[in-house]
Amino acid sequence: MIQLLRQSYDCGCCCLLLQWVQSYRDLPLLLNQWANVHRWEMRTRPFVRTLEFLWQEGHTAHASPEEAEAEALAMVQLYAQFAVTQAAMPVVVGRKSKLESFAGANVTYTIEAMMGDKKALQAGTSHNLGTNFAVAFNTQFVDEQQQLRHVHQTSWGVSTRMIGGIIMTHGDDKGLRLPPNVAPYQVVIVPIVRKDTDRA
């Protein structure tokens, strides 16, 4: 078991790819994991920006840049579909500017949701890493013509921030009503107060 204090698992994943990928027959390689992540945050907000959070992330290695781009686009669309159909959270699928893209990515795709306070929430991302990490870690494979080539990688993820987005989308000062696909049964808790001093 590998445990890293990290921003993401891209570097750790490259160490594994070195062991697992030798030939084009090993590709594509698709990995998915759930992990607790620790970050230094100056200002925290429950679910949205915390020091520790649960993160679902995937990492893939491909033989061609076209396969990597198709995977990165497919994953951002999958996250958008989940946000809309399951979480009833409208999102806009977009592409980050080069300055906003993940460090080491050729391109970063994102789903952005508008919260009740009129602020956008980045609810999930998908990165086409190209060969940037593969060159740095020398992750190569032998192609069908017996030539050594670097793998093309992607990474993508959502975190407990998605839960925060659902709460901010469907909650207000009177409480939270979860969408039917998340909570098919709605429960109302009615406090019974016996005397005025019990009111909070």
Secondary structure in CASP SS format (residue, H / E / C, confidence):
PFRMAT SS
TARGET T0000
AUTHOR 0000-0000-0000
METHOD secondary structure of the structure
MODEL  1
M C 1.00
I C 1.00
Q C 1.00
L C 1.00
L C 1.00
R C 1.00
Q C 1.00
S C 1.00
Y C 1.00
D H 1.00
C H 1.00
G H 1.00
C H 1.00
C H 1.00
C H 1.00
L H 1.00
L H 1.00
L H 1.00
Q H 1.00
W H 1.00
V C 1.00
Q C 1.00
S E 1.00
Y H 1.00
R H 1.00
D H 1.00
L C 1.00
P C 1.00
L E 1.00
L E 1.00
L E 1.00
N E 1.00
Q E 1.00
W E 1.00
A E 1.00
N E 1.00
V E 1.00
H E 1.00
R C 1.00
W C 1.00
E C 1.00
M C 1.00
R C 1.00
T C 1.00
R E 1.00
P C 1.00
F C 1.00
V C 1.00
R E 1.00
T C 1.00
L C 1.00
E E 1.00
F E 1.00
L E 1.00
W E 1.00
Q E 1.00
E E 1.00
G E 1.00
H E 1.00
T E 1.00
A E 1.00
H E 1.00
A C 1.00
S C 1.00
P H 1.00
E H 1.00
E H 1.00
A H 1.00
E H 1.00
A H 1.00
E H 1.00
A H 1.00
L H 1.00
A H 1.00
M H 1.00
V H 1.00
Q H 1.00
L H 1.00
Y H 1.00
A H 1.00
Q H 1.00
F H 1.00
A H 1.00
V H 1.00
T H 1.00
Q C 1.00
A C 1.00
A C 1.00
M C 1.00
P C 1.00
V E 1.00
V E 1.00
V E 1.00
G E 1.00
R E 1.00
K C 1.00
S C 1.00
K C 1.00
L C 1.00
E C 1.00
S C 1.00
F C 1.00
A C 1.00
G C 1.00
A C 1.00
N C 1.00
V E 1.00
T E 1.00
Y E 1.00
T E 1.00
I E 1.00
E E 1.00
A E 1.00
M E 1.00
M C 1.00
G C 1.00
D C 1.00
K C 1.00
K C 1.00
A E 1.00
L E 1.00
Q E 1.00
A E 1.00
G E 1.00
T E 1.00
S E 1.00
H E 1.00
N E 1.00
L E 1.00
G E 1.00
T C 1.00
N H 1.00
F H 1.00
A H 1.00
V H 1.00
A H 1.00
F H 1.00
N C 1.00
T C 1.00
Q E 1.00
F E 1.00
V E 1.00
D C 1.00
E C 1.00
Q C 1.00
Q C 1.00
Q C 1.00
L E 1.00
R E 1.00
H E 1.00
V C 1.00
H E 1.00
Q E 1.00
T E 1.00
S E 1.00
W E 1.00
G E 1.00
V E 1.00
S E 1.00
T C 1.00
R H 1.00
M H 1.00
I H 1.00
G H 1.00
G H 1.00
I H 1.00
I H 1.00
M H 1.00
T H 1.00
H H 1.00
G E 1.00
D E 1.00
D C 1.00
K C 1.00
G E 1.00
L E 1.00
R C 1.00
L C 1.00
P C 1.00
P C 1.00
N C 1.00
V C 1.00
A C 1.00
P C 1.00
Y C 1.00
Q C 1.00
V C 1.00
V C 1.00
I C 1.00
V C 1.00
P C 1.00
I C 1.00
V C 1.00
R C 1.00
K C 1.00
D H 1.00
T H 1.00
D H 1.00
R C 1.00
A C 1.00
END
